[in-house]
Amino acid sequence: DAEITQSPRHKITETGRQVTLACHQTWNHNNMFWYRQDLGHGLRLIHYSYGVQDTNKGEVSDGYSVSRSNTEDLPLTLESAASSQTSVYFCASSVTGLDTQYFGPGTRLTVL
Amino acid sequence: EDKVVQSPLSLVVHEGDTVTLNCSYEVTNFRSLLWYKQEKKAPTFLFMLTSSGIEKKSGRLSSILDKKELFSILNITATQTGDSAVYLCAVLRRTNAGKSTFGDGTTLTVKP
């Protein structure tokens, strides 16, 4: 079955370190998204991509970067992790930008 | 700036009760409103609403959109403990397609 996976599921890191969170989908969806979710809040968009070599900033993109070298993967990199980036990160994908998004299981990141 | 407001923030009911969750929005170039259910994991898709006045239904859940008054409601009848979750509302624009804005969610607790 097609799916969307994230790794690692849990990560603890130290302030200032570079961290990369992986997202892989096997639906062949063009569109992929990264969100963060903080306790008691909804989802906030970090970056999104409409296809290979395309990336766009969301509402909370500072301190994060993404790259899209193939259809299946959209890794999210924290260049220099900060405690304010402690959160749960969700990756999602959709067929087009106007369709429902299917979410991965999430990565819980703690920055000490 | 796009805005999605959900109410109430939390709700506690007993099994068998009927609940109504609210989502109001202000968004430029509205395209669709989506409802998601989130248990202790990733959000899962419930409904996508694009047209006013047309009820979407799935089992005990139903939802309707009012594009004139800029809101949607999600109804759950004969609630069960398995309905306990956070319910998220999101809106999609016609422009910047895929760049969705989420509300903070309504936490529903159904007691036996």
Interface residues (C-beta under 8 A of the other chain):
Chain A: N31 F33 Y35 G40 H41 G42 L43 R44 L45 Y48 Y50 N56 G58 F90 S94 T96 G97 L98 D99 T100 Q101 Y102 F103 G104 P105 G106
Chain B: V4 Q6 R31 S32 L34 K41 A42 P43 T44 F45 M48 L88 A90 L92 A97 G98 K99 S100 T101 F102 G103 D104 G105
